[in-house]
């Protein structure tokens, strides 16, 4: 797990936002899998996942997609 985010109140004060706006941003970051919320400990930046380099030969193709929010939750729980 990465570093912790400041509290909602501190972020709101620091950036001149309402706490509602800060909550919405944290919810968006959470839905994108970028932060993890652990009540009552706080909100933490998600550690980067290891990457894999794949060498393609001429004419080869590769496709990928990001997991959907439900898939992310399933992967986090598993």
BELTABEL-V231077 format. One record per residue. N is the residue number from 1. RES is the residue in one letter. SS is DSSP state (hx for helix, st for strand, lp for the rest). PHI is phi in whole degrees, 0 to 359 (none if undefined). D_CENTER is the distance of its C-alpha to the mean C-alpha in whole Angstrom. Layout:
n = (N	N)
res = (RES	RES)
ss = (SS	SS)
phi = (PHI	PHI)
d_center = (D_CENTER	D_CENTER)
This chain:
n = (1	2	3	4	5	6	7	8	9	10	11	12	13	14	15	16	17	18	19	20	21	22	23	24	25	26	27	28	29	30	31	32	33	34	35	36	37	38	39	40	41	42	43	44	45	46	47	48	49	50	51	52	53	54	55	56	57	58	59	60	61	62	63	64	65	66	67	68	69	70	71	72	73	74	75	76	77	78)
res = (X	X	X	X	X	X	X	X	X	X	X	X	X	X	X	X	X	X	X	X	X	X	X	X	X	X	X	X	X	X	X	X	X	X	X	X	X	X	X	X	X	X	X	X	X	X	X	X	X	X	X	X	X	X	X	X	X	X	X	X	X	X	X	X	X	X	X	X	X	X	X	X	X	X	X	X	X	X)
ss = (lp	lp	lp	st	lp	lp	lp	hx	hx	hx	hx	hx	hx	hx	hx	lp	lp	lp	hx	hx	hx	hx	hx	hx	hx	hx	hx	hx	hx	hx	hx	lp	lp	lp	st	st	st	st	lp	lp	lp	st	st	st	st	lp	lp	lp	lp	lp	lp	lp	lp	lp	lp	lp	lp	lp	lp	lp	lp	lp	lp	lp	lp	lp	lp	lp	hx	hx	hx	hx	hx	hx	hx	hx	hx	lp)
phi = (none	274	289	268	273	298	297	303	299	295	298	299	293	296	253	65	247	279	296	299	296	297	300	296	294	297	298	295	299	294	295	274	77	268	228	238	258	234	297	269	294	137	247	232	291	289	296	289	279	296	252	233	266	241	269	257	272	305	93	285	228	220	229	207	213	281	291	290	308	295	294	300	300	297	292	293	284	277)
d_center = (11	11	12	12	12	16	17	17	20	20	17	20	23	21	20	23	21	21	19	19	17	15	14	14	11	9	9	8	5	5	7	5	3	1	4	7	10	13	16	18	17	14	10	9	7	6	9	9	11	15	16	19	22	24	28	29	33	34	34	31	28	25	22	18	16	12	12	13	11	14	14	10	11	15	13	12	15	17)
